Amino acid sequence: MAQQIRPYAGIRSRDLAAGNPARRRRGFSLIELIIVLAVVTILTSLLMPALNHLRENVHKVVCATNLRQISIAMSMYSHDHYDQLPPTANLSPGDGIWEPHELMAARMPRSSHEGSWDGFGILYHLQYCGSHECFYCPSHTGEHPISRYAQDWFSEGDTLIYTNYHYSGDRDWETGMRRFMFRPASLIIATDGLRTAGDVNHRFGTNAAYGDGSVRWRSELAGLIDILPANDSSGDVEVEPVDDKYNQIWSILEGD
């Protein structure tokens, strides 16, 4: 005698026999899928500006933290060196060299300071800064990301190393007079990179670090990209020597 097959208790036998569509599992139709994708796309486009703004704010905080570390390291160096600031070969009137646009460099082949370490690089070489990572801003999109120089910081050679921040130098850009850490609260130590337009880390201003360890957001420099030389796709940018562009920017910064 054949065994009788009984339907599942929750489904009536006539529904199975009739193939009732209400009782069968069904997926999304093509129209429904297109609608869902369209809604997701619209919501994403609405959220992206807010997410980008949030990300930039986070990057600004990290940038300010980096500059604060540099400022503290500069203060310690100055304390140990009779209120002087780290020397740089880029502001050397005795050698006929005056290139404030190159003050992003931490090591230069022509520099004779601390085995070619220069400016910020001296802070790293003498271990006032524990890590080279503090010299790079997460908002930087130009030719000098941290990955480009990751190995050079640990090498013994004299490879050129650029940072993402601009050292104010051990001499005044206009007068050439030596600068000291006498009034740290009003002495600007570093800002965003100013070598080219691509070295400006933030598009609506810049963080400026002062000798007392404070960092201030300077929104009045939001248009400095229009002042600086444009990028070169090769990364080897020929920048004009000291001129009114750089003095103009620094005059605005020190005017506060």
Secondary structure, 3 states (H helix, E strand, C coil): CCCCCCCCCCCCHHHHHHCCHHHCCCCCCHHHHHHHHHHHHHHHHHHHHHHHHHHHHHHHHHHHHHHHHHHHHHHHHHHHCCCECCCCCCEEHHHCEECHHHCCEEECCCCCCCCCECCHHHHHHCCCCCCHHHHCCCCCCCCCCHHHHCCHHHCCCCCCEECCEEECCCECCCCCCECECCCHHHCEEEEECCCCHHHCCCCCCEEEEECCCCEEEEHHHCCHHHCCCCCCCCCCCCCCCCCHHHHHHHHHHHCC
